């Protein structure tokens, strides 16, 4: 069968591929622990589940408006008001099948063939594929662990060309967990406005930020320059709702109408039941997040201590999300020459599934998710350390 070139040039998601391999090994009888998937190990809050059950019982099972039910879009607008002081209305919001669909649709409606998109590296694995599917060109801007893997205005300016159309900025970051302060975001936003570069802010982890760091957002810049920014967020990470597939975009009304038009010809509305659950999440109080935030901060500190004890590595202290992204290339050998080979080695010798940094644009590193119970995390990191020391005592 002949397939279109655009799909043959796309690689499968590395995180999902690794998780599938771990499941296969488990099925064969191996005791494998996955630290590969970006998914909280907490349950969706009870009041959110109850709202979904009530929606089913009430027969709320029909099509809804493509961009989402009005009360949910209004609640999303309220979120940006309550947390970031942005006054807006539902016509600036579209609800999507997870944050990934928001990103996909945004790039589809913004890019013409050959438009360049600045992508700071390390980056989330799907960004280059989404840009490619929109016939854009990813221009990667490398960052360093010594700088917390955070891109600077000078680095962005050096990468800018006459073809630059967009910048994708992710904070807190997947895969690094590193987080831009509001002042750092402000500097980048001012640069983007000065050069007419549209900024897509991926803020899916914005509620998972650990003191003394504080949540930061480009939503206030959208309020001042709505034609130059879009903010993507969702409930997957903050409310442990990965399988519910609820994302949303804050954008200019013209942009939202364009996204709605495309969504109407692709998926139509997202699941009606998930919309009622999302409404309960956004309006039912945020206290339920505190135990998760406390646990993640504790695990972050424990994991960072254990990883540092391995020696021969550099690992920035993340301020958000639930990942570590240590630089481990000092452990590479002729037999284990890169991050992909190292993850295969650790899967075999330590029975732990990890994601190679190559999937995120930095082959020096590996990604570790600490979204597992403390004891499991400690055991896995100890096993990894022992396996690494066999490579480089």
Secondary structure, 3 states (H helix, E strand, C coil): CCCCHHHHCCCCCHHHHHHHHHHHHHHCCCCCEECCCCCCCCCCCHHHHHHHHHHHHCCCCCCCCCCCCHHHHHHHHHHHHHHHCCCCCHHHEEEECHHHHHHHHHHHHHCCCCCEEEEEECCCCHHHHHHHHCCCEEEEEECCHHHCCCCCHHHHHHHCCCCEEEEEEECCCCCCCCCCCHHHHHHHHHHHHHCCCEEEEECCCCCCECCCCCCCCCHHHHHHCCCCEEEEEECCCCCCCHHHCCEEEECCHHHHHHHHHHHHCCCCCCCHHHHHHHHHHHHCCCHHHHHHHHHHHHHHHHHHHHHHHCCCCECCCCCECCEECCECHHHCCCCCCCHHHHHHHHHHHCCEECEEHHHHCCCCEEEEECCCCHHHHHHHHHHHHHHHHHHCC
